Amino acid sequence: MILLVSMWTWNEFLIPLIMVSGEGLRTAPLGLAFFQGRNITECSLLSAAGTIVALPIVVLYFFLQRRFINGMLNGISTR
């Protein structure tokens, strides 16, 4: 659950798009969308930015991989 909730929170796009007005307060995916709008022809910059945005969730998955797979296979347990 921790992994899924953090992934959904990290990828939140619509609410920050509507509510946040300052550049410094944008979420990472929202910042990536605005970055893509400015650098549409720079594929190397877009690839690097996409990697940086996805990296925290990937690292979290690697740390919680065993628990995530056990939860998917066994369901919710009391252990």
N, CA, C and O atoms as CSV, one atom per row, in Angstrom:
chain,resi,resn,atom,element,x,y,z
A,1,MET,N,N,0.814,-1.195,0.000
A,1,MET,CA,C,0.000,0.000,0.000
A,1,MET,C,C,0.856,1.258,0.000
A,1,MET,O,O,0.531,2.245,-0.659
A,2,ILE,N,N,1.946,1.211,0.741
A,2,ILE,CA,C,2.824,2.388,0.804
A,2,ILE,C,C,3.326,2.751,-0.584
A,2,ILE,O,O,3.342,3.921,-0.967
A,3,LEU,N,N,3.733,1.736,-1.330
A,3,LEU,CA,C,4.256,1.978,-2.678
A,3,LEU,C,C,3.184,2.556,-3.591
A,3,LEU,O,O,3.449,3.515,-4.316
A,4,LEU,N,N,1.994,1.999,-3.573
A,4,LEU,CA,C,0.934,2.477,-4.453
A,4,LEU,C,C,0.472,3.881,-4.091
A,4,LEU,O,O,0.277,4.717,-4.973
A,5,VAL,N,N,0.297,4.145,-2.808
A,5,VAL,CA,C,-0.141,5.481,-2.386
A,5,VAL,C,C,0.927,6.524,-2.701
A,5,VAL,O,O,0.603,7.622,-3.153
A,6,SER,N,N,2.184,6.195,-2.468
A,6,SER,CA,C,3.239,7.163,-2.782
A,6,SER,C,C,3.343,7.387,-4.289
A,6,SER,O,O,3.619,8.505,-4.726
A,7,MET,N,N,3.130,6.352,-5.081
A,7,MET,CA,C,3.170,6.515,-6.533
A,7,MET,C,C,2.014,7.399,-7.008
A,7,MET,O,O,2.213,8.266,-7.859
A,8,TRP,N,N,0.805,7.188,-6.465
A,8,TRP,CA,C,-0.332,8.028,-6.854
A,8,TRP,C,C,-0.129,9.468,-6.409
A,8,TRP,O,O,-0.490,10.395,-7.133
A,9,THR,N,N,0.440,9.665,-5.238
A,9,THR,CA,C,0.688,11.016,-4.750
A,9,THR,C,C,1.774,11.700,-5.565
A,9,THR,O,O,1.661,12.882,-5.893
A,10,TRP,N,N,2.821,10.961,-5.890
A,10,TRP,CA,C,3.932,11.513,-6.659
A,10,TRP,C,C,3.482,11.937,-8.058
A,10,TRP,O,O,3.943,12.949,-8.585
A,11,ASN,N,N,2.580,11.156,-8.654
A,11,ASN,CA,C,2.135,11.427,-10.019
A,11,ASN,C,C,0.916,12.336,-10.088
A,11,ASN,O,O,0.294,12.448,-11.145
A,12,GLU,N,N,0.566,12.979,-8.999
A,12,GLU,CA,C,-0.581,13.891,-8.989
A,12,GLU,C,C,-0.321,15.025,-9.973
A,12,GLU,O,O,0.734,15.658,-9.941
A,13,PHE,N,N,-1.288,15.272,-10.842
A,13,PHE,CA,C,-1.082,16.259,-11.899
A,13,PHE,C,C,-2.167,17.332,-11.907
A,13,PHE,O,O,-1.857,18.521,-11.985
A,14,LEU,N,N,-3.414,16.933,-11.828
A,14,LEU,CA,C,-4.508,17.873,-12.045
A,14,LEU,C,C,-4.650,18.902,-10.925
A,14,LEU,O,O,-4.763,20.096,-11.204
A,15,ILE,N,N,-4.646,18.471,-9.680
A,15,ILE,CA,C,-4.832,19.411,-8.572
A,15,ILE,C,C,-3.696,20.443,-8.499
A,15,ILE,O,O,-3.981,21.632,-8.356
A,16,PRO,N,N,-2.418,20.035,-8.593
A,16,PRO,CA,C,-1.370,21.066,-8.605
A,16,PRO,C,C,-1.435,21.980,-9.832
A,16,PRO,O,O,-1.057,23.150,-9.759
A,17,LEU,N,N,-1.913,21.443,-10.955
A,17,LEU,CA,C,-2.043,22.280,-12.149
A,17,LEU,C,C,-3.048,23.400,-11.925
A,17,LEU,O,O,-2.857,24.518,-12.404
A,18,ILE,N,N,-4.113,23.100,-11.200
A,18,ILE,CA,C,-5.157,24.093,-10.949
A,18,ILE,C,C,-4.798,25.005,-9.779
A,18,ILE,O,O,-5.007,26.215,-9.853
A,19,MET,N,N,-4.263,24.438,-8.707
A,19,MET,CA,C,-4.090,25.181,-7.461
A,19,MET,C,C,-2.774,25.956,-7.362
A,19,MET,O,O,-2.742,27.029,-6.759
A,20,VAL,N,N,-1.704,25.441,-7.932
A,20,VAL,CA,C,-0.383,26.029,-7.724
A,20,VAL,C,C,-0.106,27.066,-8.807
A,20,VAL,O,O,-0.274,26.805,-9.998
A,21,SER,N,N,0.319,28.239,-8.369
A,21,SER,CA,C,0.613,29.299,-9.330
A,21,SER,C,C,2.105,29.564,-9.477
A,21,SER,O,O,2.539,30.034,-10.528
A,22,GLY,N,N,2.890,29.277,-8.463
A,22,GLY,CA,C,4.324,29.564,-8.527
A,22,GLY,C,C,5.126,28.409,-9.097
A,22,GLY,O,O,4.773,27.243,-8.920
A,23,GLU,N,N,6.197,28.742,-9.778
A,23,GLU,CA,C,7.056,27.708,-10.370
A,23,GLU,C,C,7.749,26.853,-9.322
A,23,GLU,O,O,7.962,25.662,-9.549
A,24,GLY,N,N,8.100,27.419,-8.204
A,24,GLY,CA,C,8.810,26.690,-7.169
A,24,GLY,C,C,7.968,25.688,-6.404
A,24,GLY,O,O,8.510,24.858,-5.674
A,25,LEU,N,N,6.659,25.751,-6.557
A,25,LEU,CA,C,5.766,24.872,-5.813
A,25,LEU,C,C,5.198,23.731,-6.660
A,25,LEU,O,O,4.394,22.946,-6.158
A,26,ARG,N,N,5.586,23.622,-7.899
A,26,ARG,CA,C,5.069,22.576,-8.779
A,26,ARG,C,C,5.570,21.205,-8.360
A,26,ARG,O,O,6.666,21.069,-7.816
A,27,THR,N,N,4.752,20.185,-8.622
A,27,THR,CA,C,5.195,18.814,-8.404
A,27,THR,C,C,6.124,18.408,-9.544
A,27,THR,O,O,6.185,19.080,-10.573
A,28,ALA,N,N,6.844,17.309,-9.355
A,28,ALA,CA,C,7.812,16.885,-10.365
A,28,ALA,C,C,7.166,16.553,-11.713
A,28,ALA,O,O,7.667,17.021,-12.735
A,29,PRO,N,N,6.077,15.770,-11.772
A,29,PRO,CA,C,5.460,15.512,-13.074
A,29,PRO,C,C,4.897,16.767,-13.740
A,29,PRO,O,O,4.942,16.895,-14.963
A,30,LEU,N,N,4.372,17.686,-12.944
A,30,LEU,CA,C,3.870,18.944,-13.499
A,30,LEU,C,C,5.028,19.781,-14.046
A,30,LEU,O,O,4.919,20.381,-15.115
A,31,GLY,N,N,6.125,19.815,-13.310
A,31,GLY,CA,C,7.310,20.512,-13.807
A,31,GLY,C,C,7.841,19.888,-15.091
A,31,GLY,O,O,8.308,20.594,-15.985
A,32,LEU,N,N,7.767,18.555,-15.179
A,32,LEU,CA,C,8.199,17.863,-16.396
A,32,LEU,C,C,7.316,18.241,-17.581
A,32,LEU,O,O,7.811,18.395,-18.698
A,33,ALA,N,N,6.025,18.390,-17.352
A,33,ALA,CA,C,5.120,18.780,-18.435
A,33,ALA,C,C,5.443,20.183,-18.943
A,33,ALA,O,O,5.451,20.419,-20.152
A,34,PHE,N,N,5.705,21.106,-18.033
A,34,PHE,CA,C,6.078,22.452,-18.454
A,34,PHE,C,C,7.460,22.458,-19.104
A,34,PHE,O,O,7.696,23.207,-20.052
A,35,PHE,N,N,8.367,21.630,-18.603
A,35,PHE,CA,C,9.701,21.507,-19.195
A,35,PHE,C,C,9.603,20.965,-20.616
A,35,PHE,O,O,10.327,21.408,-21.508
A,36,GLN,N,N,8.711,20.011,-20.820
A,36,GLN,CA,C,8.518,19.439,-22.149
A,36,GLN,C,C,7.976,20.484,-23.117
A,36,GLN,O,O,8.343,20.495,-24.292
A,37,GLY,N,N,7.112,21.350,-22.632
A,37,GLY,CA,C,6.564,22.400,-23.485
A,37,GLY,C,C,7.631,23.369,-23.966
A,37,GLY,O,O,7.540,23.893,-25.076
A,38,ARG,N,N,8.633,23.609,-23.143
A,38,ARG,CA,C,9.711,24.536,-23.519
A,38,ARG,C,C,10.785,23.871,-24.373
A,38,ARG,O,O,11.367,24.521,-25.242
A,39,ASN,N,N,11.056,22.592,-24.143
A,39,ASN,CA,C,12.166,21.893,-24.808
A,39,ASN,C,C,11.648,20.722,-25.639
A,39,ASN,O,O,12.085,19.587,-25.449
A,40,ILE,N,N,10.736,20.985,-26.541
A,40,ILE,CA,C,10.093,19.897,-27.272
A,40,ILE,C,C,11.049,19.214,-28.251
A,40,ILE,O,O,10.841,18.047,-28.585
A,41,THR,N,N,12.079,19.899,-28.713
A,41,THR,CA,C,12.996,19.290,-29.686
A,41,THR,C,C,14.235,18.681,-29.041
A,41,THR,O,O,14.983,17.973,-29.716
A,42,GLU,N,N,14.471,18.928,-27.778
A,42,GLU,CA,C,15.652,18.417,-27.081
A,42,GLU,C,C,15.360,17.051,-26.459
A,42,GLU,O,O,14.979,16.968,-25.292
A,43,CYS,N,N,15.537,15.995,-27.230
A,43,CYS,CA,C,15.207,14.647,-26.751
A,43,CYS,C,C,16.100,14.207,-25.597
A,43,CYS,O,O,15.633,13.520,-24.688
A,44,SER,N,N,17.362,14.584,-25.616
A,44,SER,CA,C,18.262,14.176,-24.540
A,44,SER,C,C,17.879,14.845,-23.215
A,44,SER,O,O,17.937,14.205,-22.164
A,45,LEU,N,N,17.492,16.115,-23.253
A,45,LEU,CA,C,17.056,16.795,-22.031
A,45,LEU,C,C,15.754,16.209,-21.506
A,45,LEU,O,O,15.589,16.050,-20.297
A,46,LEU,N,N,14.824,15.887,-22.406
A,46,LEU,CA,C,13.555,15.294,-21.984
A,46,LEU,C,C,13.763,13.913,-21.387
A,46,LEU,O,O,13.096,13.551,-20.418
A,47,SER,N,N,14.679,13.136,-21.952
A,47,SER,CA,C,14.971,11.810,-21.402
A,47,SER,C,C,15.584,11.911,-20.012
A,47,SER,O,O,15.218,11.160,-19.108
A,48,ALA,N,N,16.509,12.832,-19.850
A,48,ALA,CA,C,17.140,13.022,-18.539
A,48,ALA,C,C,16.123,13.500,-17.505
A,48,ALA,O,O,16.130,13.023,-16.370
A,49,ALA,N,N,15.260,14.424,-17.877
A,49,ALA,CA,C,14.247,14.923,-16.941
A,49,ALA,C,C,13.246,13.826,-16.584
A,49,ALA,O,O,12.851,13.710,-15.424
A,50,GLY,N,N,12.836,13.033,-17.548
A,50,GLY,CA,C,11.919,11.928,-17.272
A,50,GLY,C,C,12.524,10.899,-16.339
A,50,GLY,O,O,11.831,10.350,-15.482
A,51,THR,N,N,13.809,10.633,-16.500
A,51,THR,CA,C,14.509,9.701,-15.620
A,51,THR,C,C,14.585,10.243,-14.200
A,51,THR,O,O,14.383,9.504,-13.237
A,52,ILE,N,N,14.874,11.519,-14.073
A,52,ILE,CA,C,14.964,12.135,-12.747
A,52,ILE,C,C,13.610,12.117,-12.050
A,52,ILE,O,O,13.549,11.910,-10.838
A,53,VAL,N,N,12.533,12.330,-12.784
A,53,VAL,CA,C,11.198,12.336,-12.192
A,53,VAL,C,C,10.779,10.925,-11.775
A,53,VAL,O,O,10.136,10.758,-10.738
A,54,ALA,N,N,11.130,9.918,-12.558
A,54,ALA,CA,C,10.724,8.537,-12.263
A,54,ALA,C,C,11.615,7.859,-11.229
A,54,ALA,O,O,11.194,6.879,-10.614
A,55,LEU,N,N,12.813,8.343,-11.024
A,55,LEU,CA,C,13.793,7.683,-10.173
A,55,LEU,C,C,13.340,7.451,-8.722
A,55,LEU,O,O,13.572,6.356,-8.211
A,56,PRO,N,N,12.711,8.406,-8.028
A,56,PRO,CA,C,12.313,8.131,-6.638
A,56,PRO,C,C,11.332,6.964,-6.494
A,56,PRO,O,O,11.445,6.190,-5.543
A,57,ILE,N,N,10.386,6.822,-7.403
A,57,ILE,CA,C,9.434,5.716,-7.327
A,57,ILE,C,C,10.122,4.396,-7.627
A,57,ILE,O,O,9.812,3.384,-6.998
A,58,VAL,N,N,11.043,4.386,-8.569
A,58,VAL,CA,C,11.784,3.160,-8.890
A,58,VAL,C,C,12.642,2.725,-7.706
A,58,VAL,O,O,12.695,1.538,-7.385
A,59,VAL,N,N,13.305,3.664,-7.063
A,59,VAL,CA,C,14.126,3.338,-5.887
A,59,VAL,C,C,13.247,2.825,-4.749
A,59,VAL,O,O,13.603,1.855,-4.080
A,60,LEU,N,N,12.110,3.467,-4.529
A,60,LEU,CA,C,11.188,2.998,-3.503
A,60,LEU,C,C,10.690,1.586,-3.807
A,60,LEU,O,O,10.563,0.768,-2.896
A,61,TYR,N,N,10.408,1.291,-5.074
A,61,TYR,CA,C,9.972,-0.042,-5.451
A,61,TYR,C,C,11.066,-1.071,-5.165
A,61,TYR,O,O,10.771,-2.156,-4.663
A,62,PHE,N,N,12.318,-0.749,-5.475
A,62,PHE,CA,C,13.399,-1.698,-5.219
A,62,PHE,C,C,13.555,-2.000,-3.729
A,62,PHE,O,O,13.852,-3.134,-3.353
A,63,PHE,N,N,13.355,-0.990,-2.881
A,63,PHE,CA,C,13.451,-1.229,-1.442
A,63,PHE,C,C,12.267,-2.027,-0.905
A,63,PHE,O,O,12.423,-2.805,0.036
A,64,LEU,N,N,11.090,-1.844,-1.490
A,64,LEU,CA,C,9.885,-2.508,-1.004
A,64,LEU,C,C,9.435,-3.656,-1.915
A,64,LEU,O,O,8.300,-4.121,-1.810
A,65,GLN,N,N,10.307,-4.106,-2.796
A,65,GLN,CA,C,9.939,-5.110,-3.789
A,65,GLN,C,C,9.448,-6.414,-3.159
A,65,GLN,O,O,8.428,-6.953,-3.588
A,66,ARG,N,N,10.137,-6.919,-2.173
A,66,ARG,CA,C,9.758,-8.184,-1.551
A,66,ARG,C,C,8.383,-8.084,-0.913
A,66,ARG,O,O,7.550,-8.974,-1.082
A,67,ARG,N,N,8.142,-7.002,-0.179
A,67,ARG,CA,C,6.830,-6.822,0.454
A,67,ARG,C,C,5.728,-6.594,-0.577
A,67,ARG,O,O,4.603,-7.057,-0.388
A,68,PHE,N,N,6.033,-5.896,-1.650
A,68,PHE,CA,C,5.045,-5.633,-2.696
A,68,PHE,C,C,4.618,-6.938,-3.367
A,68,PHE,O,O,3.426,-7.176,-3.564
A,69,ILE,N,N,5.572,-7.767,-3.712
A,69,ILE,CA,C,5.257,-9.035,-4.377
A,69,ILE,C,C,4.530,-9.971,-3.423
A,69,ILE,O,O,3.568,-10.626,-3.824
A,70,ASN,N,N,4.970,-10.051,-2.162
A,70,ASN,CA,C,4.261,-10.870,-1.187
A,70,ASN,C,C,2.816,-10.399,-0.992
A,70,ASN,O,O,1.903,-11.215,-0.865
A,71,GLY,N,N,2.621,-9.111,-0.971
A,71,GLY,CA,C,1.271,-8.579,-0.830
A,71,GLY,C,C,0.398,-8.889,-2.023
A,71,GLY,O,O,-0.793,-9.160,-1.871
A,72,MET,N,N,0.980,-8.851,-3.209
A,72,MET,CA,C,0.213,-9.169,-4.420
A,72,MET,C,C,-0.127,-10.650,-4.489
A,72,MET,O,O,-1.208,-11.017,-4.948
A,73,LEU,N,N,0.782,-11.498,-4.039
A,73,LEU,CA,C,0.554,-12.944,-4.127
A,73,LEU,C,C,-0.293,-13.478,-2.985
A,73,LEU,O,O,-1.136,-14.348,-3.204
A,74,ASN,N,N,-0.094,-12.984,-1.782
A,74,ASN,CA,C,-0.765,-13.525,-0.609
A,74,ASN,C,C,-1.957,-12.701,-0.126
A,74,ASN,O,O,-2.742,-13.180,0.693
A,75,GLY,N,N,-2.101,-11.512,-0.603
A,75,GLY,CA,C,-3.157,-10.648,-0.087
A,75,GLY,C,C,-2.721,-10.007,1.207
A,75,GLY,O,O,-1.543,-10.039,1.561
A,76,ILE,N,N,-3.654,-9.435,1.901
A,76,ILE,CA,C,-3.343,-8.764,3.162
A,76,ILE,C,C,-3.197,-9.827,4.248
A,76,ILE,O,O,-4.093,-10.643,4.462
A,77,SER,N,N,-2.060,-9.803,4.923
A,77,SER,CA,C,-1.832,-10.756,6.012
A,77,SER,C,C,-1.686,-9.992,7.310
A,77,SER,O,O,-1.528,-8.772,7.309
A,78,THR,N,N,-1.739,-10.715,8.420
A,78,THR,CA,C,-1.649,-10.078,9.736
A,78,THR,C,C,-0.236,-10.091,10.285
A,78,THR,O,O,-0.028,-9.698,11.433
A,79,ARG,N,N,0.733,-10.525,9.515
A,79,ARG,CA,C,2.124,-10.593,9.976
A,79,ARG,C,C,2.776,-9.255,9.944
A,79,ARG,O,O,3.948,-9.131,10.300
